[in-house]
Amino acid sequence: MSEKNVSDIEQACVEYTRVRPDYVSYTSKVQTLFEDLLRVNEIDYHLIESRVKDVSSFRDKISRASKAYSDPLRELTDLGGIRIITYYQADVDDIAKCIRQQFEVDQHNSIEHSPDGAEFGYRSAHYVVQILAVRAKLPEWGGFADFKLEIQVRTVLQHAWAAISHKLQYKHEDDVPQKLRRKLFRLSALFELADDEFISLRDESIELSSAIDEKLSVGNKDIKIDFVSLSHYLNRSPEVAALCVCASEAGFVIEESRVDSDWLSGLVQLTSLLGVVDVSELDSDLAQALPKAKEYFQVQLERGNDEDPGLWTVTPEFICVLILIGVHAQKIEPEFFAPNDWSENIAWRVLNVAKMFDFRG
């Protein structure tokens, strides 16, 4: 390498060192923008992460003999990067639409299709983008009009495949020893099949959930208890709403703004333990408990405050667990409480109070 080239490289590195903080700021702003866009568009994602190439990596790249850069700061398109990891391939497609709506995409340097036979792996998508002119006019974005950024979008399984294949150090088909090619290509196909099957499972789950909710909406409670059916039942049940009112009047603080998946799972386990198979049976138990529910909650709260004074913040899911413990107290063994993270003292106290009440009388 000539002395002039070395000088050019060092000068480019000095300039990149100067502007790198701007790339850090720009990349961070784009990450925040995507977090907002995905929330507004109701696209679930596993992870969004960002990175900016360090000066050492910048130097290594522009020093390679395979390519000459006359203006590396303008020619390199991956100085900053965003990686979005989704759960489903359909989400990758939805994010691609967001990218095209919000950014100017450099088609020549972007990839959004399955690789051809010359490339090892399977579906991937990455886009080289700049902000749109309309966004560049905003004061907070104005300094970034000429900045390019790479946005990589993958499913969790695609990311796992990329990580494993990177570890194996096989980038292209020709890199793979002939003896290993068949096995690796079969694995690649299995990963892609799994991605497709997860979409199918999601769609079937949505259909099942919709069918259960439709049954409950017309009063049909002859539905097997599981996580999905209980979630819909708790959301629609007047008995559950009435029990929450009783608990609130007794002094509990009711948190209804979210699904409590931990206690919903605990409720599924408890119904299984008690042999409560259908939603109709659960509904009958809850309705039977209503006349004495407020008194029951008051005693539970009083005994609890004797040992640990303070507010009891609970969810509808936990309220149903507490009622079922009361209705079936004589059938419940202490072993139930262990896998549900009850402390021994609280478990015995709750069970002892439950045994004081006869909800079936």
C-alpha positions as CSV (number, residue, x, y, z in Angstrom):
1,M,0.0,0.0,0.0
2,S,1.4,3.4,-1.0
3,E,2.1,6.1,1.6
4,K,-0.6,8.3,0.1
5,N,-3.2,5.5,0.5
6,V,-2.1,5.1,4.2
7,S,-2.5,8.8,4.6
8,D,-6.0,8.7,3.0
9,I,-7.1,5.9,5.3
10,E,-5.9,7.7,8.4
11,Q,-7.6,10.9,7.3
12,A,-10.8,9.1,6.7
13,C,-10.5,7.5,10.2
14,V,-10.0,10.9,11.8
15,E,-13.1,12.2,10.0
16,Y,-15.1,9.2,11.0
17,T,-14.0,9.6,14.7
18,R,-15.3,13.1,14.5
19,V,-18.7,12.3,13.1
20,R,-19.3,8.9,14.8
21,P,-21.1,10.5,17.8
22,D,-23.6,11.8,15.2
23,Y,-24.1,8.3,13.9
24,V,-24.7,7.1,17.4
25,S,-27.3,9.8,17.9
26,Y,-29.0,9.1,14.5
27,T,-29.1,5.4,15.1
28,S,-30.6,5.9,18.5
29,K,-33.3,8.2,17.1
30,V,-34.2,5.7,14.4
31,Q,-34.4,2.9,17.0
32,T,-36.8,5.0,19.1
33,L,-38.8,5.8,15.9
34,F,-39.2,2.1,15.2
35,E,-40.3,1.3,18.7
36,D,-43.0,3.9,18.3
37,L,-44.0,2.7,14.8
38,L,-44.3,-0.9,15.9
39,R,-46.4,0.0,18.9
40,V,-48.7,2.2,16.8
41,N,-49.0,-0.6,14.2
42,E,-49.5,-3.2,16.9
43,I,-46.6,-5.3,15.7
44,D,-45.1,-7.5,18.4
45,Y,-41.4,-8.0,18.3
46,H,-38.8,-9.9,20.3
47,L,-36.0,-7.3,20.2
48,I,-34.8,-4.1,18.6
49,E,-31.1,-3.3,18.9
50,S,-28.8,-0.8,17.3
51,R,-25.1,-0.6,16.7
52,V,-22.6,1.9,15.2
53,K,-19.4,0.6,13.6
54,D,-16.4,1.3,15.7
55,V,-13.3,3.1,14.3
56,S,-11.2,0.0,14.3
57,S,-13.8,-1.9,12.2
58,F,-14.1,1.2,9.9
59,R,-10.4,1.2,9.4
60,D,-10.3,-2.6,8.6
61,K,-13.1,-2.3,6.0
62,I,-11.6,0.7,4.1
63,S,-8.1,-0.9,4.2
64,R,-9.2,-4.1,2.3
65,A,-7.4,-4.6,-1.0
66,S,-10.6,-5.9,-2.6
67,K,-12.3,-2.5,-2.8
68,A,-11.1,1.1,-3.1
69,Y,-13.2,3.9,-1.6
70,S,-12.8,7.4,-2.8
71,D,-15.2,8.8,-0.1
72,P,-15.8,6.0,2.5
73,L,-18.1,8.1,4.7
74,R,-20.5,8.4,1.8
75,E,-19.9,5.1,0.2
76,L,-20.2,2.8,3.2
77,T,-23.9,2.1,3.9
78,D,-23.6,0.1,7.2
79,L,-21.9,2.6,9.5
80,G,-25.0,2.5,11.6
81,G,-27.5,-0.4,11.9
82,I,-30.8,-1.4,13.4
83,R,-31.8,-5.0,13.9
84,I,-35.4,-5.9,14.5
85,I,-36.2,-9.5,15.5
86,T,-39.8,-10.5,15.2
87,Y,-41.8,-13.7,16.0
88,Y,-43.3,-14.3,12.6
89,Q,-42.4,-13.9,9.0
90,A,-45.7,-12.0,8.4
91,D,-44.4,-9.4,10.9
92,V,-41.2,-9.1,8.8
93,D,-43.4,-8.3,5.8
94,D,-45.4,-5.7,7.8
95,I,-42.2,-4.0,9.0
96,A,-41.0,-3.9,5.4
97,K,-44.1,-1.8,4.6
98,C,-43.3,0.6,7.5
99,I,-39.8,1.0,6.2
100,R,-40.9,1.9,2.7
101,Q,-43.5,4.4,4.1
102,Q,-41.0,6.1,6.5
103,F,-37.7,6.0,4.6
104,E,-36.1,6.3,1.2
105,V,-34.8,2.8,0.4
106,D,-31.6,2.3,-1.5
107,Q,-32.8,-0.6,-3.7
108,H,-29.4,-1.4,-5.1
109,N,-27.9,-2.1,-1.7
110,S,-31.0,-3.7,-0.1
111,I,-32.1,-7.4,0.0
112,E,-35.6,-8.6,0.8
113,H,-35.9,-12.0,-0.7
114,S,-34.8,-15.6,-0.3
115,P,-31.1,-15.9,-1.2
116,D,-30.2,-17.6,-4.5
117,G,-28.3,-20.9,-4.7
118,A,-24.9,-19.1,-4.5
119,E,-25.6,-17.9,-0.9
120,F,-25.7,-20.1,2.1
121,G,-28.8,-19.8,4.3
122,Y,-32.4,-18.8,3.8
123,R,-34.7,-15.8,3.9
124,S,-33.3,-12.6,5.1
125,A,-34.1,-8.9,4.7
126,H,-32.0,-5.9,5.1
127,Y,-32.6,-2.3,3.8
128,V,-30.2,0.6,3.3
129,V,-32.2,3.7,4.0
130,Q,-32.1,7.5,4.4
131,I,-34.8,9.6,6.0
132,L,-37.4,11.1,3.7
133,A,-37.1,14.7,2.7
134,V,-40.2,15.7,4.7
135,R,-38.6,14.3,7.9
136,A,-35.3,15.9,7.2
137,K,-37.1,19.3,7.3
138,L,-37.9,18.7,11.0
139,P,-35.4,20.5,13.3
140,E,-34.6,17.3,15.3
141,W,-33.8,15.4,12.1
142,G,-32.3,18.1,9.9
143,G,-28.7,17.2,10.5
144,F,-29.2,13.6,9.4
145,A,-30.5,14.1,5.8
146,D,-27.4,12.5,4.2
147,F,-26.9,9.7,6.7
148,K,-27.4,6.1,5.5
149,L,-28.4,3.3,7.8
150,E,-28.8,-0.5,7.5
151,I,-32.0,-2.0,8.9
152,Q,-32.0,-5.7,9.3
153,V,-35.3,-7.5,9.9
154,R,-35.4,-11.2,10.9
155,T,-37.6,-13.7,12.7
156,V,-36.3,-15.3,15.9
157,L,-35.6,-18.5,13.9
158,Q,-33.9,-16.6,11.1
159,H,-31.7,-14.9,13.7
160,A,-30.9,-18.2,15.3
161,W,-29.9,-19.6,11.9
162,A,-27.7,-16.6,11.2
163,A,-26.0,-16.9,14.5
164,I,-25.3,-20.6,14.2
165,S,-24.1,-20.4,10.6
166,H,-21.9,-17.4,11.5
167,K,-20.4,-19.6,14.2
168,L,-19.7,-22.3,11.7
169,Q,-18.0,-19.6,9.5
170,Y,-19.9,-20.7,6.3
171,K,-21.1,-17.7,4.4
172,H,-21.5,-19.1,0.9
173,E,-22.5,-22.6,-0.4
174,D,-19.0,-23.2,-1.8
175,D,-17.5,-22.6,1.7
176,V,-19.3,-25.7,3.0
177,P,-17.4,-29.0,2.8
178,Q,-19.2,-31.3,0.4
179,K,-19.7,-33.9,3.1
180,L,-21.7,-31.4,5.2
181,R,-23.8,-29.7,2.5
182,R,-26.7,-32.1,2.5
183,K,-27.1,-32.0,6.3
184,L,-26.8,-28.2,6.5
185,F,-29.3,-27.6,3.7
186,R,-31.8,-30.0,5.3
187,L,-31.4,-28.0,8.6
188,S,-31.9,-24.7,6.7
189,A,-35.1,-26.1,5.2
190,L,-36.3,-27.2,8.6
191,F,-35.8,-23.7,10.0
192,E,-37.8,-22.3,7.2
193,L,-40.5,-24.8,7.6
194,A,-40.6,-24.1,11.3
195,D,-41.1,-20.4,10.6
196,D,-44.0,-21.2,8.3
197,E,-45.5,-23.6,10.8
198,F,-45.4,-21.0,13.6
199,I,-47.5,-18.7,11.4
200,S,-49.9,-21.5,10.9
201,L,-50.1,-22.1,14.6
202,R,-50.7,-18.4,15.3
203,D,-53.5,-18.3,12.8
204,E,-55.2,-21.4,14.2
205,S,-54.8,-20.0,17.7
206,I,-56.6,-16.7,16.6
207,E,-59.4,-18.7,15.0
208,L,-59.8,-20.9,18.1
209,S,-59.8,-17.8,20.4
210,S,-62.4,-16.1,18.2
211,A,-64.7,-19.2,18.2
212,I,-64.5,-19.5,22.0
213,D,-65.4,-15.8,22.5
214,E,-68.3,-16.2,20.1
215,K,-69.7,-19.1,22.1
216,L,-69.4,-17.2,25.4
217,S,-71.0,-14.1,23.9
218,V,-74.2,-16.1,23.4
219,G,-74.1,-17.7,26.8
220,N,-72.7,-21.1,25.8
221,K,-70.3,-22.1,28.7
222,D,-70.0,-25.8,27.7
223,I,-66.3,-25.2,26.8
224,K,-63.3,-27.1,28.1
225,I,-61.1,-25.1,30.4
226,D,-57.8,-24.0,29.2
227,F,-55.7,-20.8,29.2
228,V,-57.6,-19.3,26.2
229,S,-61.1,-20.2,27.3
230,L,-60.5,-18.9,30.8
231,S,-59.0,-15.7,29.5
232,H,-62.2,-15.0,27.5
233,Y,-64.5,-16.1,30.3
234,L,-62.9,-13.8,32.9
235,N,-63.3,-10.9,30.5
236,R,-67.0,-11.6,29.9
237,S,-68.3,-13.1,33.1
238,P,-70.7,-11.1,35.2
239,E,-69.9,-13.4,38.2
240,V,-66.2,-12.5,38.0
241,A,-67.1,-8.8,37.8
242,A,-69.4,-9.1,40.8
243,L,-66.7,-11.0,42.8
244,C,-64.2,-8.2,42.0
245,V,-66.7,-5.7,43.4
246,C,-67.1,-7.7,46.6
247,A,-63.3,-7.9,46.9
248,S,-63.0,-4.2,46.4
249,E,-65.6,-3.4,49.0
250,A,-63.8,-5.8,51.4
251,G,-60.6,-3.7,51.0
252,F,-58.7,-5.3,48.2
253,V,-57.2,-3.2,45.5
254,I,-58.2,-4.7,42.1
255,E,-55.9,-4.4,39.2
256,E,-57.9,-5.0,36.0
257,S,-55.8,-3.3,33.3
258,R,-53.9,-6.4,32.2
259,V,-54.2,-10.1,31.9
260,D,-52.3,-11.7,34.8
261,S,-50.9,-14.7,32.9
262,D,-49.2,-16.2,36.0
263,W,-52.4,-16.4,38.0
264,L,-54.4,-17.4,34.9
265,S,-52.1,-20.3,34.6
266,G,-52.5,-21.0,38.3
267,L,-56.3,-21.0,37.8
268,V,-56.0,-23.5,35.0
269,Q,-53.8,-25.8,37.3
270,L,-56.3,-25.4,40.1
271,T,-59.3,-26.3,38.1
272,S,-57.5,-29.4,36.8
273,L,-56.5,-30.4,40.3
274,L,-60.1,-30.1,41.5
275,G,-61.6,-31.8,38.5
276,V,-63.4,-28.7,37.3
277,V,-63.4,-29.5,33.5
278,D,-65.8,-27.1,31.9
279,V,-66.3,-23.3,32.1
280,S,-69.9,-24.0,33.1
281,E,-68.7,-25.8,36.2
282,L,-66.4,-23.0,37.1
283,D,-69.1,-20.5,36.5
284,S,-71.4,-22.4,38.9
285,D,-68.8,-22.5,41.6
286,L,-68.2,-18.7,41.4
287,A,-72.0,-18.0,41.4
288,Q,-72.5,-20.2,44.4
289,A,-69.8,-18.3,46.3
290,L,-71.2,-14.8,45.7
291,P,-73.5,-14.5,48.7
292,K,-70.6,-15.0,51.2
293,A,-67.8,-13.6,49.0
294,K,-67.5,-10.2,50.7
295,E,-67.3,-11.7,54.2
296,Y,-64.8,-14.3,52.9
297,F,-62.6,-11.6,51.4
298,Q,-62.8,-9.5,54.6
299,V,-61.6,-12.3,56.8
300,Q,-58.8,-13.2,54.4
301,L,-57.7,-9.6,54.4
302,E,-58.0,-9.2,58.2
303,R,-56.0,-12.4,58.8
304,G,-53.4,-11.2,56.3
305,N,-53.1,-7.8,57.9
306,D,-52.5,-9.4,61.3
307,E,-49.3,-10.9,59.9
308,D,-48.4,-8.5,57.2
309,P,-50.2,-5.1,57.3
310,G,-50.7,-3.3,54.0
311,L,-52.7,-3.2,50.8
312,W,-53.5,-6.4,48.9
313,T,-53.4,-5.6,45.2
314,V,-54.9,-8.5,43.3
315,T,-56.2,-9.3,39.8
316,P,-59.5,-11.0,38.7
317,E,-57.5,-14.1,38.0
318,F,-56.3,-14.3,41.6
319,I,-59.7,-13.5,43.0
320,C,-61.0,-16.6,41.1
321,V,-58.2,-18.7,42.6
322,L,-59.1,-17.4,46.1
323,I,-62.8,-18.3,45.6
324,L,-62.1,-21.8,44.2
325,I,-59.8,-22.4,47.2
326,G,-62.8,-21.4,49.4
327,V,-65.4,-23.5,47.6
328,H,-63.2,-26.6,47.5
329,A,-61.1,-26.1,50.6
330,Q,-61.7,-29.6,51.9
331,K,-60.3,-31.1,48.7
332,I,-57.2,-29.0,48.5
333,E,-53.8,-30.3,49.7
334,P,-50.9,-28.1,50.7
335,E,-49.0,-29.5,47.7
336,F,-51.1,-27.3,45.4
337,F,-49.4,-24.1,46.7
338,A,-45.8,-25.1,46.1
339,P,-45.6,-24.8,42.3
340,N,-47.6,-21.5,42.4
341,D,-45.0,-19.6,44.4
342,W,-47.0,-19.3,47.6
343,S,-45.0,-18.8,50.8
344,E,-45.8,-21.5,53.3
345,N,-47.2,-19.0,55.9
346,I,-49.6,-17.4,53.4
347,A,-50.7,-20.7,52.0
348,W,-51.7,-22.1,55.3
349,R,-53.4,-18.9,56.4
350,V,-55.5,-18.7,53.2
351,L,-56.4,-22.4,53.4
352,N,-57.3,-22.1,57.1
353,V,-59.6,-19.2,56.4
354,A,-61.2,-21.0,53.5
355,K,-62.0,-24.0,55.7
356,M,-64.0,-21.7,58.0
357,F,-66.6,-21.1,55.2
358,D,-69.3,-23.3,53.7
359,F,-70.1,-21.8,50.4
360,R,-72.4,-24.7,49.5
361,G,-74.7,-24.1,52.4
